[in-house]
Amino acid sequence: MLFQLREGLFPASWAWKKLLRFAVIFVAITGFTIFFWPEAVPQKSPVHAANTNITVFDSVTCSPEISLLQRLDIKRLAQYTRRDVIVDINPDNTPDDLPMTQLLDEPLFTPERVVRDPKDPSSSPLDGCQIPTPLVVRMPKPPPRANASHIDFGVATSISRLNESLDAFAHWAAYTDTRIFALLEPAEEDTQKGMDYLFAKARALGVELLIEISEDDYLRRYFALIPWLEANLRAETQWACIIDDDTFFPSMHNLVAALDAYDHTKPMYIGSLSEALPQIGTFGLIAFGGAGVFLSRPLLSEITNVYDECERTDYTGDRRIANCVYMYTSTRLTVDHRLHQLDLMPDASGFFESGRELPLSVHHWKSWFKADMPKISMVSDVCGDSCLLRRFHFSDNWILTTGFSVVQYSYPYDVKDLTMEMTWEENNGAKVEQYLHELGPLRLKDEMKKSYALEDAKIEESGVVTQWLVKRDKSMGDEVLELTWRRR
């Protein structure tokens, strides 16, 4: 103690004790206020856009198109940022030459903005939301267009769902010489008119589509794809693949290369297990259909030869294929862990933001979780399939995942960290350890992570791709990041 109260030096009266107690309390309260009292958050001034229910704060230094904000379902806009991305492609670089995550010694966001020159009245109006310095990112040489004439795909669906799926199919099937066999249920109205429209749309997209109508229910139609595919084998056909109408292959080039590693002259049954052990416990060790069920030509013929026996079993869909293989052939499942059923809900962003190898297939992207794969893959028109889902870690700790998102974690993030953020919920009793066989290593969800998610994209006639990513915040207002991608 700095001093003591001793009798005879300072009388220890009641009044003196009370004064000292007051002083100690005052110092404690003052210290707490200085060091721990939260800072006042400056409030943005709202400005209502004319003739709309959209509020644009005065922190927005440009005039975004109202139609765009309506399309993005923006009700309160707090910030809008535009930046160009220049893709630098070295023709000597292969995908293996560049790491999936690259460190960039510059910030993604900067206070610098383009403004009008007040001294030059003749200057054209410039955009106050534009960051003038473009980002330059290195990408590997895009792969050549794949020749997939040796692979046939089969899907059981409806006319309306196939119409919704054709744009996604076009990403991997267009102009590759592969064929898609669609076994459809009759339409409620004009079936022939619906089929004619599908054929015309497929031709315009460069997709070779074959259609048959079946009165059978979905599960019987699914298995009926087997003899139909076998009856239409071409001389060059090596593989038949049964898919769902929401199966998506990010890169046909990668898929062809993956299948080339297997011996198509032998009976082979290739697929992937569910990422969740409870799903495997329910459905068994089978190739889950959404990831793609690949059957070599010899196995396809073997199953067709026992089709009637297998068709009479109680099993349905992909389980019927698996049990037919197991009961009537000596072939067993070959698991390719690059194929993904993605039994994850309601948020699979951790999977896409993991910085791992581009998956061969993804599923459930418009049902169990939301990840618009056709829009995500649009950026490949600029930099090829090999640039999808690559990451760029900026000096301000924002991380851009190509085509998908921009995030900033609430903790220092090590780019060498191999863990995948477990953003999905533990469904059907599955715990963390019950996802490790397909997705490990894992880390828990960062509840404080800031995230701009891709919500729209378009391809210009010039080949430029524009993306709109949105960070939602109900209390403070939404923020939009517009990225425009072009090749150097």
C-alpha positions in Angstrom: 0.0 0.0 0.0 1.1 3.6 -0.7 0.2 4.6 2.8 -1.5 3.3 5.9 -4.0 4.8 8.3 -2.4 4.8 11.7 -3.8 6.2 14.8 -2.2 9.5 15.6 -1.1 10.2 12.0 -4.5 10.4 10.3 -7.5 9.9 12.6 -9.5 7.0 11.2 -12.8 8.7 11.5 -16.0 7.5 9.9 -16.0 10.5 7.5 -12.5 9.8 6.3 -13.2 6.1 5.6 -16.3 7.1 3.6 -14.3 9.6 1.5 -11.6 7.1 0.8 -14.3 4.5 -0.2 -15.9 7.0 -2.6 -12.5 7.8 -4.2 -11.8 4.1 -4.8 -15.2 3.5 -6.4 -14.9 6.6 -8.6 -11.5 5.5 -9.9 -12.8 2.0 -10.7 -15.9 3.3 -12.5 -13.8 5.8 -14.5 -11.3 3.1 -15.5 -14.1 0.7 -16.6 -15.7 3.5 -18.7 -12.5 4.4 -20.5 -11.4 0.9 -21.3 -14.5 -1.2 -21.7 -17.4 1.1 -22.6 -18.5 0.3 -26.3 -17.7 2.8 -28.9 -20.5 4.7 -30.4 -21.3 3.3 -33.9 -21.9 6.1 -36.4 -25.4 5.8 -37.9 -25.8 6.0 -41.6 -28.3 8.5 -43.0 -31.1 6.8 -45.0 -32.2 8.1 -48.4 -35.2 6.5 -50.1 -34.9 5.6 -53.8 -37.7 7.3 -55.7 -40.9 5.3 -56.3 -39.5 2.2 -54.5 -39.3 0.7 -51.1 -35.5 0.5 -51.3 -33.5 2.6 -48.8 -30.0 3.7 -50.0 -27.8 5.1 -47.3 -25.7 8.2 -48.0 -22.6 6.0 -47.5 -23.3 4.7 -51.0 -21.3 7.0 -53.3 -22.8 6.0 -56.6 -26.3 5.4 -58.1 -26.7 1.6 -58.5 -29.5 0.5 -60.9 -32.7 0.1 -59.1 -33.7 -2.8 -61.2 -30.5 -4.6 -60.1 -31.2 -3.9 -56.4 -34.7 -5.3 -56.9 -33.3 -8.4 -58.6 -31.0 -8.9 -55.7 -33.9 -8.3 -53.3 -32.0 -5.4 -51.6 -34.3 -3.4 -49.3 -31.6 -1.4 -47.4 -28.3 -0.7 -49.2 -25.4 0.4 -46.9 -22.5 0.0 -49.3 -21.8 -0.7 -53.0 -18.3 -1.6 -54.3 -17.2 -2.3 -57.8 -13.8 -3.7 -58.9 -12.4 -5.2 -62.0 -10.5 -8.5 -62.0 -7.9 -9.1 -64.7 -7.1 -12.8 -65.2 -3.4 -13.4 -66.0 -3.0 -16.8 -67.7 0.4 -18.2 -68.3 0.2 -20.7 -71.2 2.9 -22.7 -69.5 1.0 -23.1 -66.2 -1.0 -26.2 -65.5 -3.5 -26.5 -62.6 -0.8 -28.2 -60.6 1.7 -25.3 -61.1 -0.4 -22.9 -59.0 -1.6 -23.5 -55.4 -5.3 -23.6 -54.8 -4.9 -20.7 -52.4 -2.6 -17.8 -53.4 -1.5 -14.9 -51.1 -1.8 -11.4 -52.6 0.1 -8.5 -51.1 -2.8 -6.0 -51.5 -6.2 -5.4 -49.9 -9.4 -6.5 -51.6 -11.3 -3.4 -50.3 -9.8 0.0 -50.1 -11.2 3.5 -49.3 -9.9 4.7 -52.7 -12.7 5.5 -55.1 -13.1 7.0 -58.5 -14.6 10.5 -58.4 -15.5 13.2 -60.9 -12.9 15.9 -61.5 -14.6 19.1 -60.1 -12.1 21.3 -62.1 -13.2 19.7 -65.4 -16.9 20.3 -66.1 -16.5 18.3 -69.4 -15.3 15.2 -67.7 -17.6 12.2 -68.0 -19.4 11.2 -64.8 -17.3 8.6 -63.0 -18.5 6.0 -60.5 -17.9 6.8 -56.9 -18.2 3.1 -56.0 -15.5 1.9 -58.3 -12.1 0.9 -56.9 -9.8 2.2 -59.8 -7.0 -0.3 -59.4 -8.0 -3.7 -60.9 -7.1 -7.0 -59.2 -4.7 -9.1 -61.2 -4.9 -12.8 -60.4 -2.9 -15.6 -61.8 -4.7 -18.6 -63.2 -3.6 -21.9 -64.9 -4.0 -22.5 -68.5 -7.6 -23.6 -69.2 -8.0 -27.2 -70.3 -9.0 -28.0 -73.9 -12.7 -28.8 -74.5 -13.2 -32.4 -73.6 -14.2 -35.2 -75.9 -16.8 -37.2 -74.0 -18.3 -39.3 -76.8 -17.4 -42.4 -74.9 -19.7 -41.5 -71.9 -23.5 -41.6 -72.0 -25.7 -40.1 -69.2 -29.1 -41.1 -68.2 -31.6 -39.1 -66.1 -35.2 -39.9 -65.0 -37.1 -36.6 -64.5 -40.0 -34.5 -65.8 -40.3 -32.1 -68.7 -40.4 -29.1 -66.4 -37.5 -30.2 -64.3 -35.4 -31.1 -67.3 -36.1 -27.6 -68.7 -34.8 -26.1 -65.5 -31.7 -28.4 -65.6 -30.6 -27.9 -69.2 -28.6 -24.7 -68.5 -26.7 -26.6 -65.8 -26.2 -29.6 -68.0 -24.8 -27.3 -70.8 -21.8 -26.3 -68.6 -20.4 -29.8 -68.8 -22.2 -31.5 -71.7 -22.3 -28.8 -74.4 -20.2 -29.5 -77.5 -18.4 -32.5 -75.9 -20.2 -35.2 -78.1 -21.6 -36.9 -75.0 -25.3 -37.8 -75.0 -28.0 -37.3 -72.3 -30.8 -39.9 -72.3 -33.9 -38.5 -70.4 -36.7 -40.7 -69.4 -39.7 -38.4 -68.7 -43.1 -38.7 -67.2 -46.0 -37.4 -69.3 -46.7 -33.7 -69.0 -49.9 -32.5 -67.5 -50.7 -30.5 -70.6 -49.2 -30.9 -74.1 -46.4 -33.5 -73.9 -45.3 -33.2 -77.5 -45.1 -29.4 -77.3 -42.9 -29.7 -74.2 -40.6 -32.2 -75.9 -40.3 -30.0 -78.9 -39.2 -27.1 -76.7 -36.7 -29.2 -74.9 -35.1 -30.4 -78.2 -34.9 -26.9 -79.5 -33.3 -25.6 -76.3 -30.8 -28.4 -76.1 -29.8 -27.8 -79.7 -29.3 -24.1 -79.0 -27.1 -25.0 -76.0 -25.0 -27.6 -77.8 -26.4 -30.5 -75.8 -27.2 -33.8 -77.6 -30.5 -34.9 -75.9 -32.6 -38.0 -76.4 -36.0 -38.3 -74.8 -38.5 -41.1 -74.2 -41.8 -40.8 -72.3 -42.7 -43.5 -69.7 -45.9 -44.0 -67.7 -43.9 -45.7 -64.9 -43.3 -44.0 -61.6 -40.0 -42.3 -60.9 -38.2 -45.2 -59.2 -39.1 -47.6 -62.0 -38.0 -45.1 -64.6 -34.7 -44.6 -62.8 -33.8 -48.3 -63.1 -35.3 -48.5 -66.7 -32.5 -46.2 -67.8 -30.2 -49.3 -67.7 -31.6 -51.3 -70.7 -32.3 -48.1 -72.6 -28.7 -47.0 -72.4 -27.5 -50.5 -73.2 -29.7 -50.7 -76.3 -28.2 -47.5 -77.6 -24.5 -48.1 -77.1 -22.2 -46.7 -79.7 -19.0 -48.3 -80.9 -17.0 -45.8 -78.8 -19.1 -46.0 -75.6 -17.1 -47.0 -72.6 -19.2 -45.7 -69.7 -22.9 -45.2 -68.8 -23.6 -42.8 -65.9 -27.0 -42.5 -64.1 -27.5 -39.0 -62.6 -30.2 -36.9 -60.9 -31.4 -33.8 -62.6 -29.5 -31.7 -60.0 -26.2 -33.6 -60.5 -23.5 -31.1 -61.7 -20.0 -31.8 -63.0 -17.8 -28.7 -62.6 -15.3 -29.9 -65.3 -16.0 -32.4 -68.0 -12.2 -32.4 -68.8 -11.5 -33.5 -65.2 -14.2 -36.2 -65.3 -12.9 -37.6 -68.5 -9.4 -37.7 -67.1 -10.6 -39.4 -63.9 -12.4 -42.1 -65.8 -9.4 -42.7 -68.0 -7.6 -44.0 -64.9 -10.1 -46.9 -64.7 -10.2 -50.0 -66.9 -13.4 -49.7 -68.8 -12.9 -53.1 -70.4 -13.7 -54.8 -67.1 -17.0 -54.7 -65.1 -16.7 -51.6 -62.9 -19.2 -49.9 -60.6 -17.9 -46.5 -59.6 -19.5 -43.9 -57.4 -19.4 -42.2 -54.0 -20.8 -42.7 -50.5 -22.8 -40.1 -48.7 -20.9 -37.6 -46.6 -23.0 -38.5 -43.6 -22.7 -41.9 -41.9 -26.4 -42.1 -40.9 -27.3 -41.9 -44.6 -25.0 -44.9 -45.3 -26.5 -46.7 -42.3 -29.9 -46.3 -43.9 -29.1 -47.0 -47.6 -26.0 -49.1 -47.4 -22.6 -49.1 -49.1 -23.9 -48.0 -52.5 -23.0 -45.5 -55.1 -25.3 -42.6 -54.1 -27.1 -41.5 -57.3 -26.7 -37.7 -57.0 -23.0 -38.0 -57.2 -23.3 -40.1 -60.4 -23.4 -43.9 -60.8 -20.8 -44.9 -63.3 -21.1 -48.4 -65.0 -18.6 -49.7 -67.4 -19.9 -51.2 -70.7 -19.4 -54.8 -69.6 -21.2 -54.2 -66.3 -24.0 -52.4 -68.1 -24.6 -55.5 -70.2 -24.5 -57.8 -67.2 -27.2 -55.8 -65.4 -29.3 -55.7 -68.6 -29.2 -59.5 -68.8 -30.7 -59.8 -65.4 -32.9 -56.7 -65.6 -36.2 -58.6 -65.1 -35.0 -60.3 -61.9 -33.6 -57.0 -60.5 -36.7 -55.0 -61.5 -38.9 -57.3 -59.4 -37.0 -56.5 -56.2 -38.4 -54.1 -53.5 -35.3 -51.9 -53.7 -35.7 -48.5 -55.5 -33.5 -46.1 -57.4 -29.8 -46.2 -56.8 -30.3 -49.0 -54.2 -31.8 -51.2 -56.8 -28.8 -50.7 -59.1 -26.5 -51.5 -56.1 -28.3 -54.6 -55.1 -28.6 -55.8 -58.6 -24.8 -55.5 -59.0 -24.2 -57.2 -55.6 -26.7 -60.0 -56.1 -26.1 -61.0 -59.7 -22.4 -60.1 -60.4 -19.0 -60.3 -58.7 -18.4 -56.6 -59.1 -18.1 -54.4 -56.0 -18.3 -50.6 -55.5 -15.2 -48.6 -56.3 -15.4 -45.4 -54.3 -14.0 -42.2 -56.0 -13.9 -39.6 -53.2 -13.9 -36.8 -55.8 -17.6 -37.5 -56.5 -19.9 -35.9 -54.0 -23.5 -36.6 -53.0 -23.4 -33.6 -50.6 -26.0 -34.7 -48.1 -25.5 -31.4 -46.3 -28.0 -28.8 -45.2 -28.8 -26.0 -45.0 -25.4 -24.4 -45.7 -22.6 -26.1 -47.6 -20.4 -23.0 -48.0 -17.6 -24.6 -46.0 -17.3 -27.3 -48.7 -16.9 -24.8 -51.5 -14.6 -22.5 -49.6 -12.2 -25.2 -48.4 -9.5 -24.5 -51.0 -9.3 -28.2 -51.9 -9.2 -29.9 -55.3 -12.1 -29.1 -57.6 -14.8 -31.8 -57.0 -15.8 -34.1 -59.9 -19.5 -33.8 -59.1 -21.8 -32.0 -56.7 -25.4 -32.6 -55.8 -28.3 -31.1 -53.9 -27.2 -27.6 -54.8 -30.7 -26.2 -55.3 -32.5 -28.2 -52.7 -30.6 -29.2 -49.5 -28.6 -26.0 -49.8 -28.3 -23.1 -52.2 -25.3 -22.8 -54.5 -26.3 -21.7 -58.0 -23.9 -23.9 -59.9 -24.6 -22.5 -63.4 -23.9 -18.9 -62.1 -20.9 -20.1 -60.0 -19.4 -21.7 -63.1 -19.9 -18.7 -65.4 -16.5 -17.3 -64.5 -15.0 -20.3 -66.3 -16.0 -18.5 -69.6 -13.1 -16.2 -68.8 -10.5 -18.5 -67.2 -11.6 -22.0 -67.8 -12.8 -24.8 -65.5 -9.5 -25.0 -63.8 -10.0 -21.6 -62.1 -13.2 -22.6 -60.3 -13.2 -22.4 -56.5 -9.5 -21.2 -56.4 -8.8 -18.9 -53.5 -7.0 -15.6 -53.2 -6.1 -14.4 -49.7 -5.7 -10.6 -49.5 -3.7 -8.5 -47.1 -6.9 -7.2 -45.4 -7.7 -10.9 -44.6 -10.6 -11.2 -47.1 -10.5 -14.4 -49.1 -12.0 -14.6 -52.5 -13.2 -18.1 -53.7 -13.5 -17.9 -57.4 -17.1 -18.0 -58.5 -18.5 -18.5 -55.0 -17.9 -16.0 -52.2 -15.7 -13.5 -50.4 -15.2 -14.1 -46.7 -13.3 -12.8 -43.7 -12.9 -15.1 -40.7 -13.1 -13.8 -37.2 -9.7 -15.3 -36.3 -6.3 -15.3 -38.0 -6.6 -17.8 -40.8 -3.6 -19.9 -41.9 -3.7 -20.7 -45.7 -1.9 -24.0 -44.9 -4.8 -25.1 -42.8 -6.3 -28.2 -44.4 -9.5 -28.2 -42.3 -12.9 -27.7 -43.9 -15.3 -25.4 -42.0 -18.4 -27.4 -40.9 -21.0 -24.8 -41.9 -23.8 -27.4 -42.2 -26.0 -28.8 -39.4 -25.7 -32.2 -37.9 -28.6 -33.9 -39.6 -30.2 -37.3 -38.7 -28.1 -37.7 -35.7 -24.8 -37.2 -37.5 -22.0 -35.7 -35.4 -18.7 -34.1 -36.5 -16.8 -37.4 -36.6 -19.5 -39.0 -38.8 -18.5 -36.7 -41.7 -14.8 -37.3 -41.5 -14.6 -40.3 -43.8 -15.4 -38.0 -46.8 -14.8 -34.4 -45.7 -12.2 -34.5 -42.9 -10.3 -32.8 -41.5 -13.0 -30.5 -40.2 -13.2 -27.4 -38.0 -16.3 -25.9 -36.3 -18.3 -23.2 -37.9 -17.1 -19.6 -37.5 -20.3 -17.9 -36.3 -18.7 -14.4 -36.6 -17.5 -14.9 -40.2 -18.3 -12.0 -42.6 -19.4 -13.3 -46.0 -20.4 -11.9 -49.4 -22.2 -14.7 -51.2 -22.7 -14.9 -55.0 -26.3 -14.0 -55.8 -26.2 -13.2 -59.5 -23.9 -13.3 -62.5 -24.0 -12.7 -66.3 -21.9 -13.1 -69.4 -21.5 -10.1 -71.7 -21.3 -10.5 -75.5 -17.7 -9.4 -75.2 -16.9 -12.4 -73.0 -16.7 -10.3 -69.8 -18.3 -11.9 -66.7 -19.9 -9.8 -64.0 -20.7 -11.2 -60.6 -22.8 -9.6 -57.8 -22.0 -10.8 -54.2 -24.1 -9.7 -51.3 -23.3 -9.4 -47.6 -26.7 -9.4 -45.8 -27.2 -7.5 -42.6 -30.8 -6.8 -41.4 -29.8 -4.2 -38.9 -27.1 -2.2 -40.7 -28.1 -2.7 -44.3 -26.8 -4.9 -47.1 -23.5 -4.5 -48.9 -22.9 -5.4 -52.6 -19.6 -6.3 -54.2 -19.6 -6.2 -58.0 -16.7 -8.0 -59.7 -16.1 -7.8 -63.4 -13.8 -10.5 -64.8 -11.8 -10.2 -68.0 -8.7 -11.8 -69.5 -5.5 -9.8 -69.9 
